[in-house]
Amino acid sequence: MKQKLINIYEFKELSTEVQNKVIEDEIEFAIEEYNTDISTYAGVGKAIKISEELHTPWFLGQYVFDYCKDELYKYVEKYYYTKEGKTAESLH
């Protein structure tokens, strides 16, 4: 067996670039899971509706961020990350 020691970080300790990547990844996940029974964010439906009404699907991620910002940050701040932004839980 090989052992490897890695550093893990709280969300706030990550670089701004990596924090943005983590948030973008979480937004993508929120959109993908919206039509399932495990939808995490209440504002995703509203974001999709606005995006469709305005015919601006390219802004969907921004709308999700706008409507779910507090929830997104609360969620991502629960985890530890590698310096690249992978959750420590996904390393096994």
DSSP file (Angstrom, degrees, kcal/mol; ACC not computed):
  #  RESIDUE AA STRUCTURE BP1 BP2  ACC     N-H-->O    O-->H-N    N-H-->O    O-->H-N    TCO  KAPPA ALPHA  PHI   PSI    X-CA   Y-CA   Z-CA
    1    1 A M              0   0    0      0, 0.0     2,-0.5     0, 0.0     0, 0.0   0.000 360.0 360.0 360.0 143.5    0.0    0.0    0.0
    2    2 A K        -     0   0    0      2,-0.0     2,-0.4     0, 0.0     0, 0.0  -0.912 360.0-155.6-109.9 133.8    1.1    3.5   -0.8
    3    3 A Q        -     0   0    0     -2,-0.5     2,-0.4     2,-0.0     0, 0.0  -0.881   7.6-169.5-110.1 143.8    0.4    6.4    1.5
    4    4 A K        -     0   0    0     -2,-0.4     2,-0.5     2,-0.0    -2,-0.0  -0.997  12.4-146.8-134.4 131.4    0.2   10.0    0.3
    5    5 A L        +     0   0    0     -2,-0.4     2,-0.3     2,-0.0    -2,-0.0  -0.857  24.5 174.8 -98.8 125.3    0.1   13.1    2.5
    6    6 A I        -     0   0    0     -2,-0.5     2,-0.4    76,-0.0    -2,-0.0  -0.933  29.3-120.2-127.9 154.3   -1.9   16.0    1.1
    7    7 A N        -     0   0    0     -2,-0.3     2,-0.3     2,-0.0    76,-0.3  -0.726  25.9-160.7 -88.1 140.5   -2.9   19.3    2.4
    8    8 A I        -     0   0    0     -2,-0.4     2,-0.3    74,-0.1    74,-0.2  -0.922   6.5-159.6-121.9 153.6   -6.6   20.1    2.7
    9    9 A Y  E     -A   81   0A   0     72,-2.9    72,-2.8    -2,-0.3    79,-0.2  -0.919  20.6-115.4-132.8 150.2   -8.2   23.5    2.9
   10   10 A E  E >>  -A   80   0A   0     -2,-0.3     3,-1.6    70,-0.2     4,-0.6  -0.491  43.7-105.6 -73.4 157.5  -11.4   25.2    4.0
   11   11 A F  G >4 S+     0   0    0     68,-0.6     3,-1.6     1,-0.3    -1,-0.1   0.900 120.8  55.3 -52.5 -45.6  -13.2   26.9    1.2
   12   12 A K  G 34 S+     0   0    0      1,-0.3    -1,-0.3    65,-0.1     7,-0.1   0.682 101.8  59.2 -66.3 -16.6  -12.2   30.4    2.5
   13   13 A E  G <4 S+     0   0    0     -3,-1.6    -1,-0.3     2,-0.0    -2,-0.2   0.578  86.9  96.5 -87.1 -10.5   -8.5   29.3    2.3
   14   14 A L  S << S-     0   0    0     -3,-1.6    69,-0.1    -4,-0.6    70,-0.1  -0.371  87.3 -95.6 -75.4 157.1   -8.6   28.6   -1.4
   15   15 A S     >  -     0   0    0     68,-0.3     4,-2.8     1,-0.1     5,-0.2  -0.299  36.1-109.7 -65.5 159.3   -7.5   31.1   -4.0
   16   16 A T  H  > S+     0   0    0      1,-0.2     4,-2.4     2,-0.2     5,-0.2   0.895 119.8  54.0 -58.0 -41.3  -10.3   33.2   -5.5
   17   17 A E  H  > S+     0   0    0      1,-0.2     4,-1.7     2,-0.2    -1,-0.2   0.915 111.4  43.9 -60.5 -44.7   -9.9   31.4   -8.8
   18   18 A V  H  > S+     0   0    0      2,-0.2     4,-2.5     1,-0.2    -2,-0.2   0.878 110.8  54.7 -71.3 -38.0  -10.4   28.0   -7.2
   19   19 A Q  H  X S+     0   0    0     -4,-2.8     4,-2.4     1,-0.2    -2,-0.2   0.925 108.2  50.2 -58.3 -43.7  -13.3   29.3   -5.1
   20   20 A N  H  X S+     0   0    0     -4,-2.4     4,-2.8     1,-0.2    -1,-0.2   0.897 109.5  50.8 -61.5 -40.5  -15.0   30.4   -8.3
   21   21 A K  H  X S+     0   0    0     -4,-1.7     4,-2.7     2,-0.2    -1,-0.2   0.917 109.5  50.3 -63.1 -43.7  -14.4   27.0   -9.8
   22   22 A V  H  X S+     0   0    0     -4,-2.5     4,-2.1     2,-0.2    -2,-0.2   0.923 113.0  46.2 -60.9 -45.0  -15.9   25.3   -6.8
   23   23 A I  H  X S+     0   0    0     -4,-2.4     4,-2.4     2,-0.2    -2,-0.2   0.920 112.4  50.4 -64.5 -44.1  -19.0   27.6   -7.0
   24   24 A E  H  X S+     0   0    0     -4,-2.8     4,-2.4     1,-0.2    -2,-0.2   0.910 110.7  49.6 -60.9 -42.4  -19.3   27.0  -10.8
   25   25 A D  H  X S+     0   0    0     -4,-2.7     4,-2.2     1,-0.2    -1,-0.2   0.902 111.0  49.4 -62.8 -40.8  -19.1   23.3  -10.3
   26   26 A E  H  X S+     0   0    0     -4,-2.1     4,-2.5     2,-0.2    -2,-0.2   0.874 109.4  52.0 -67.5 -37.0  -21.8   23.4   -7.6
   27   27 A I  H  X S+     0   0    0     -4,-2.4     4,-2.3     2,-0.2    -2,-0.2   0.928 109.1  50.1 -63.5 -45.2  -24.0   25.5   -9.9
   28   28 A E  H  X S+     0   0    0     -4,-2.4     4,-2.4     1,-0.2    -2,-0.2   0.922 112.0  48.1 -58.1 -44.5  -23.7   23.0  -12.7
   29   29 A F  H  X S+     0   0    0     -4,-2.2     4,-2.5     1,-0.2    -2,-0.2   0.912 109.2  53.1 -62.7 -42.7  -24.6   20.2  -10.2
   30   30 A A  H  < S+     0   0    0     -4,-2.5     4,-0.5     1,-0.2    -1,-0.2   0.887 111.2  46.6 -60.8 -39.9  -27.6   22.2   -8.9
   31   31 A I  H >< S+     0   0    0     -4,-2.3     3,-0.9     1,-0.2     4,-0.4   0.925 113.0  49.0 -68.1 -44.6  -28.9   22.6  -12.5
   32   32 A E  H 3< S+     0   0    0     -4,-2.4     3,-0.4     1,-0.2    -2,-0.2   0.871 115.0  43.8 -62.9 -38.1  -28.3   18.9  -13.3
   33   33 A E  T >< S+     0   0    0     -4,-2.5     3,-1.9     1,-0.2     5,-0.3   0.482  85.0 100.6 -87.2  -1.6  -30.1   17.7  -10.2
   34   34 A Y  T <  S+     0   0    0     -3,-0.9     5,-0.2    -4,-0.5    -1,-0.2   0.874  81.8  47.0 -55.0 -44.4  -33.0   20.1  -10.4
   35   35 A N  T 3  S+     0   0    0     -3,-0.4    -1,-0.3    -4,-0.4     2,-0.2   0.141 101.0  86.3 -87.9  22.1  -35.5   17.6  -11.9
   36   36 A T  S X  S-     0   0    0     -3,-1.9     3,-0.9     1,-0.0    -3,-0.0  -0.637  91.0-107.3-112.0 174.1  -34.7   14.9   -9.4
   37   37 A D  T 3  S+     0   0    0      1,-0.2    -3,-0.1    -2,-0.2    -4,-0.0   0.564 113.0  62.3 -76.1  -8.0  -36.0   14.2   -5.9
   38   38 A I  T 3   +     0   0    0     -5,-0.3    -1,-0.2     0, 0.0    -4,-0.1   0.172  66.0 153.7-106.2  18.6  -32.7   15.4   -4.4
   39   39 A S    <   -     0   0    0     -3,-0.9    -5,-0.1    -5,-0.2    -9,-0.1  -0.250  22.7-170.5 -53.6 126.0  -32.8   19.0   -5.5
   40   40 A T        +     0   0    0      1,-0.1     2,-0.5   -10,-0.1    -1,-0.2   0.796  60.5  61.5 -90.7 -33.5  -30.8   21.1   -3.0
   41   41 A Y    >   -     0   0    0    -11,-0.1     3,-1.0     1,-0.1     4,-0.4  -0.864  58.2-158.7-112.4 124.7  -31.5   24.7   -4.0
   42   42 A A  T >  S+     0   0    0     -2,-0.5     3,-0.6     1,-0.2     4,-0.5   0.810  89.5  59.2 -67.1 -31.5  -34.9   26.3   -4.0
   43   43 A G  T 3> S+     0   0    0      1,-0.2     4,-2.2     2,-0.2    -1,-0.2   0.523  79.8  85.9 -80.2  -5.1  -34.0   29.1   -6.4
   44   44 A V  H <> S+     0   0    0     -3,-1.0     4,-2.7     1,-0.2     5,-0.2   0.912  88.0  52.1 -64.3 -41.9  -33.0   26.9   -9.3
   45   45 A G  H <> S+     0   0    0     -3,-0.6     4,-2.4    -4,-0.4    -1,-0.2   0.911 110.5  48.1 -59.8 -42.7  -36.5   26.6  -10.6
   46   46 A K  H  > S+     0   0    0     -4,-0.5     4,-2.5     2,-0.2    -1,-0.2   0.903 111.1  51.2 -63.7 -41.8  -36.9   30.4  -10.5
   47   47 A A  H  X S+     0   0    0     -4,-2.2     4,-2.5     2,-0.2    -2,-0.2   0.910 110.7  48.1 -62.8 -42.7  -33.6   30.8  -12.4
   48   48 A I  H  X S+     0   0    0     -4,-2.7     4,-2.4     2,-0.2    -2,-0.2   0.922 111.4  50.9 -63.7 -43.5  -34.6   28.3  -15.1
   49   49 A K  H  X S+     0   0    0     -4,-2.4     4,-2.8    -5,-0.2    -2,-0.2   0.930 112.0  46.0 -60.5 -46.8  -38.0   30.1  -15.5
   50   50 A I  H  X S+     0   0    0     -4,-2.5     4,-2.6     1,-0.2    -1,-0.2   0.920 111.8  52.4 -61.7 -44.5  -36.3   33.5  -15.9
   51   51 A S  H  <>S+     0   0    0     -4,-2.5     5,-2.4     1,-0.2     4,-0.4   0.898 113.3  43.9 -59.4 -41.9  -33.8   32.1  -18.3
   52   52 A E  H ><5S+     0   0    0     -4,-2.4     3,-0.7     3,-0.2    -2,-0.2   0.915 113.0  50.7 -70.6 -43.0  -36.5   30.6  -20.4
   53   53 A E  H 3<5S+     0   0    0     -4,-2.8    -2,-0.2     1,-0.2    -1,-0.2   0.882 117.0  40.1 -62.0 -38.8  -38.7   33.7  -20.3
   54   54 A L  T 3<5S-     0   0    0     -4,-2.6    -1,-0.2    -5,-0.2    -2,-0.2   0.454 106.2-127.3 -90.2  -1.2  -35.9   35.9  -21.3
   55   55 A H  T < 5S+     0   0    0     -3,-0.7    -3,-0.2    -4,-0.4     3,-0.1   0.903  71.2 126.1  54.5  44.1  -34.6   33.4  -23.9
   56   56 A T    > < +     0   0    0     -5,-2.4     3,-2.0    -6,-0.2     4,-0.2  -0.514  19.3 157.4-129.4  64.3  -31.1   33.7  -22.3
   57   57 A P  G >  S+     0   0    0      0, 0.0     3,-1.6     0, 0.0     4,-0.3   0.771  70.8  69.1 -62.5 -23.3  -30.0   30.1  -21.5
   58   58 A W  G 3  S+     0   0    0      1,-0.3     3,-0.2     2,-0.1     4,-0.2   0.668  98.4  51.8 -69.2 -14.7  -26.4   31.2  -21.5
   59   59 A F  G <> S+     0   0    0     -3,-2.0     4,-2.5     1,-0.1     3,-0.3   0.340  76.9 104.7 -98.9   5.9  -27.1   33.2  -18.3
   60   60 A L  H <> S+     0   0    0     -3,-1.6     4,-2.7     1,-0.2     5,-0.2   0.903  78.7  51.5 -55.8 -45.4  -28.7   30.3  -16.4
   61   61 A G  H  > S+     0   0    0     -4,-0.3     4,-2.3     1,-0.2    -1,-0.2   0.890 110.7  48.8 -58.8 -40.3  -25.6   29.8  -14.2
   62   62 A Q  H  > S+     0   0    0     -3,-0.3     4,-2.7     2,-0.2    -1,-0.2   0.894 110.4  50.9 -67.0 -39.8  -25.6   33.5  -13.3
   63   63 A Y  H  X S+     0   0    0     -4,-2.5     4,-2.6     2,-0.2     5,-0.2   0.919 109.4  50.5 -63.4 -42.7  -29.3   33.4  -12.5
   64   64 A V  H  X S+     0   0    0     -4,-2.7     4,-2.0    -5,-0.2    -2,-0.2   0.936 111.5  48.9 -60.0 -45.2  -28.8   30.3  -10.2
   65   65 A F  H  X S+     0   0    0     -4,-2.3     4,-1.1     1,-0.2    -2,-0.2   0.932 111.3  49.9 -58.5 -46.0  -25.9   32.2   -8.5
   66   66 A D  H  < S+     0   0    0     -4,-2.7    -2,-0.2     1,-0.2    -1,-0.2   0.899 118.9  36.5 -60.7 -42.6  -28.1   35.3   -8.0
   67   67 A Y  H  < S+     0   0    0     -4,-2.6    -1,-0.2     1,-0.2    -2,-0.2   0.665 129.1  31.8 -86.8 -16.7  -31.1   33.3   -6.6
   68   68 A C  H  X S+     0   0    0     -4,-2.0     4,-3.1    -5,-0.2     5,-0.2   0.227  77.1 121.0-125.4  13.6  -29.1   30.8   -4.6
   69   69 A K  H  X S+     0   0    0     -4,-1.1     4,-2.5     1,-0.2     5,-0.2   0.884  79.0  44.6 -50.7 -52.2  -25.9   32.6   -3.5
   70   70 A D  H  > S+     0   0    0      1,-0.2     4,-2.3     2,-0.2    -1,-0.2   0.916 116.2  47.2 -62.4 -43.2  -26.4   32.3    0.3
   71   71 A E  H  > S+     0   0    0      2,-0.2     4,-2.3     1,-0.2    -2,-0.2   0.905 110.9  52.6 -63.9 -41.9  -27.3   28.6    0.0
   72   72 A L  H  X S+     0   0    0     -4,-3.1     4,-2.7     1,-0.2     5,-0.3   0.945 112.0  44.3 -59.3 -49.8  -24.4   27.9   -2.4
   73   73 A Y  H  X S+     0   0    0     -4,-2.5     4,-1.9    -5,-0.2    -1,-0.2   0.900 112.0  52.5 -64.8 -40.3  -21.8   29.4    0.0
   74   74 A K  H  < S+     0   0    0     -4,-2.3     4,-0.2    -5,-0.2    -1,-0.2   0.903 113.1  46.1 -60.4 -40.4  -23.3   27.7    3.0
   75   75 A Y  H >< S+     0   0    0     -4,-2.3     3,-1.6     1,-0.2     4,-0.2   0.959 113.7  44.6 -68.7 -51.9  -23.1   24.4    1.2
   76   76 A V  H >< S+     0   0    0     -4,-2.7     3,-1.1     1,-0.3   -65,-0.2   0.769 104.5  64.2 -68.8 -23.8  -19.5   24.7   -0.1
   77   77 A E  T 3< S+     0   0    0     -4,-1.9    -1,-0.3    -5,-0.3    -2,-0.2   0.560  89.2  70.2 -76.0  -6.0  -18.2   26.0    3.2
   78   78 A K  T <  S+     0   0    0     -3,-1.6    -1,-0.2    -4,-0.2     2,-0.2   0.635  94.3  67.2 -80.2 -14.6  -19.1   22.7    4.8
   79   79 A Y  S <  S-     0   0    0     -3,-1.1   -68,-0.6    -4,-0.2     2,-0.3  -0.597  72.9-128.4-111.2 164.6  -16.3   20.8    3.0
   80   80 A Y  E     -A   10   0A   0     -2,-0.2     8,-3.0   -70,-0.2     9,-0.4  -0.835  30.5-163.2-105.9 150.9  -12.6   20.6    2.8
   81   81 A Y  E     -AB   9  87A   0    -72,-2.8   -72,-2.9    -2,-0.3     6,-0.2  -0.889  22.1-116.2-134.0 157.5  -10.8   20.9   -0.5
   82   82 A T    >   -     0   0    0      4,-2.4     3,-1.7    -2,-0.3   -74,-0.1  -0.421  49.9 -97.7 -77.8 169.9   -7.5   20.2   -2.2
   83   83 A K  T 3  S+     0   0    0    -76,-0.3   -68,-0.3     1,-0.3   -65,-0.1   0.719 127.3  57.5 -65.3 -17.1   -5.7   23.3   -3.5
   84   84 A E  T 3  S-     0   0    0      2,-0.1    -1,-0.3   -70,-0.1   -70,-0.0   0.559 123.4-103.5 -87.8  -9.6   -7.2   22.5   -6.9
   85   85 A G  S <  S+     0   0    0     -3,-1.7     2,-0.3     1,-0.3    -2,-0.1   0.528  72.5 139.9 101.4   7.0  -10.8   22.5   -5.6
   86   86 A K        -     0   0    0      1,-0.1    -4,-2.4     2,-0.0    -1,-0.3  -0.632  58.8-110.8 -78.7 140.7  -11.6   18.8   -5.3
   87   87 A T  B >   -B   81   0A   0     -2,-0.3     3,-1.4    -6,-0.2    -6,-0.3  -0.483  17.4-129.6 -70.2 143.1  -13.5   17.9   -2.2
   88   88 A A  G >  S+     0   0    0     -8,-3.0     3,-1.3     1,-0.3     4,-0.2   0.818 108.1  62.6 -61.0 -30.3  -11.5   15.9    0.2
   89   89 A E  G >  S+     0   0    0     -9,-0.4     3,-0.6     1,-0.3    -1,-0.3   0.738  97.4  58.0 -67.5 -22.6  -14.4   13.4    0.4
   90   90 A S  G <  S+     0   0    0     -3,-1.4    -1,-0.3     1,-0.2    -2,-0.2   0.335  85.3  83.5 -90.4   8.5  -13.9   12.7   -3.4
   91   91 A L  G <         0   0    0     -3,-1.3    -1,-0.2     1,-0.2    -2,-0.1   0.582 360.0 360.0 -88.7  -9.6  -10.3   11.6   -3.0
   92   92 A H    <         0   0    0     -3,-0.6    -1,-0.2    -4,-0.2    -2,-0.1   0.527 360.0 360.0 -79.2 360.0  -10.9    7.9   -1.9
